Amino acid sequence: MNTVTRAHLAEHIYTQVGLSRNESADLLESVLERLALALQAGDSVKISGFGTFSVRQKGRRIGRNPKTGVEVPILPRSVLVFRPSQVLKARVNGQEPGTEDDAA
């Protein structure tokens, strides 16, 4: 299984859109920067037919070191959450978007 990299995405933009390789890479970086800035500001980013990225706040809690069993505080933090769209879920499961498999 291959990993999709920025280079792969930029190359795909280059071949599909017809921009130069440098322009394709700049366009990709611009889009990724916009997504990161929106998430950093606490906004959700919805990509229709793909999914929604959002930032969720996790509160302070007590954790346990599995090796020693010692309780340690886990400080509050922000976590990135991705919720795939129904279209993406269907494609991953080899179905046509919009059709439901009742056997599952």
C-alpha positions as CSV (number, residue, x, y, z in Angstrom):
1,M,0.0,0.0,0.0
2,N,1.4,3.4,-1.0
3,T,1.3,6.6,1.0
4,V,-0.1,9.7,-0.7
5,T,2.5,12.4,-0.3
6,R,2.6,16.1,-1.1
7,A,4.8,15.3,-4.1
8,H,2.2,12.8,-5.4
9,L,-0.6,15.3,-5.0
10,A,1.4,18.1,-6.6
11,E,2.3,15.8,-9.5
12,H,-1.4,14.9,-10.0
13,I,-2.4,18.6,-10.0
14,Y,0.3,19.1,-12.6
15,T,-0.9,16.4,-14.9
16,Q,-4.7,17.0,-14.5
17,V,-4.8,20.8,-14.4
18,G,-2.0,21.8,-16.6
19,L,-0.2,24.2,-14.2
20,S,3.6,24.1,-14.1
21,R,5.1,21.8,-11.5
22,N,6.1,24.8,-9.3
23,E,2.6,26.3,-9.6
24,S,1.0,23.0,-8.7
25,A,3.2,22.6,-5.6
26,D,2.4,26.3,-4.6
27,L,-1.3,25.7,-5.1
28,L,-1.2,22.6,-2.9
29,E,0.8,24.3,-0.2
30,S,-1.7,27.2,-0.3
31,V,-4.6,24.9,0.2
32,L,-3.0,23.0,3.0
33,E,-2.0,26.2,4.7
34,R,-5.6,27.5,4.5
35,L,-6.8,24.3,6.1
36,A,-4.3,24.5,8.9
37,L,-5.0,28.1,9.6
38,A,-8.8,27.4,9.8
39,L,-8.3,24.5,12.2
40,Q,-5.8,26.6,14.2
41,A,-8.5,29.2,14.6
42,G,-11.0,26.6,15.9
43,D,-13.1,26.4,12.7
44,S,-14.3,23.2,11.1
45,V,-13.2,22.4,7.6
46,K,-15.8,20.5,5.5
47,I,-14.8,19.0,2.2
48,S,-18.0,17.9,0.4
49,G,-18.0,14.2,-0.5
50,F,-14.9,13.6,1.7
51,G,-15.4,14.6,5.3
52,T,-15.1,17.2,8.0
53,F,-12.0,18.1,10.0
54,S,-12.6,19.8,13.4
55,V,-10.7,20.6,16.6
56,R,-12.1,19.2,19.8
57,Q,-11.1,20.1,23.3
58,K,-10.2,17.3,25.8
59,G,-10.4,18.1,29.4
60,R,-8.0,17.3,32.2
61,R,-8.1,13.7,33.4
62,I,-6.1,11.2,35.3
63,G,-4.2,8.6,33.4
64,R,-2.2,5.6,34.5
65,N,1.3,4.5,33.5
66,P,0.7,1.0,32.3
67,K,4.2,-0.1,33.3
68,T,4.3,1.1,36.8
69,G,0.6,1.7,37.6
70,V,1.3,5.2,38.9
71,E,-1.5,7.7,38.3
72,V,-0.4,10.8,36.3
73,P,-2.5,13.9,35.4
74,I,-3.2,14.4,31.6
75,L,-3.4,18.1,30.9
76,P,-6.2,19.6,28.8
77,R,-5.5,19.7,25.1
78,S,-6.9,20.2,21.6
79,V,-7.2,17.2,19.3
80,L,-7.8,17.0,15.6
81,V,-10.9,14.9,14.6
82,F,-11.8,13.7,11.1
83,R,-15.4,12.5,10.3
84,P,-15.6,10.9,6.9
85,S,-18.6,11.6,4.7
86,Q,-21.1,8.9,3.8
87,V,-19.8,9.1,0.2
88,L,-16.2,8.4,1.4
89,K,-17.4,5.6,3.7
90,A,-19.3,3.9,0.8
91,R,-16.3,4.2,-1.6
92,V,-13.9,2.7,1.0
93,N,-16.3,-0.2,1.4
94,G,-16.5,-0.8,-2.4
95,Q,-20.1,0.5,-2.7
96,E,-21.6,3.1,-4.9
97,P,-22.2,6.3,-3.0
98,G,-25.9,6.6,-1.9
99,T,-26.5,2.8,-1.8
100,E,-26.7,1.1,1.6
101,D,-25.8,-2.5,2.2
102,D,-28.4,-3.9,4.6
103,A,-26.5,-7.1,5.2
104,A,-24.0,-5.4,7.5
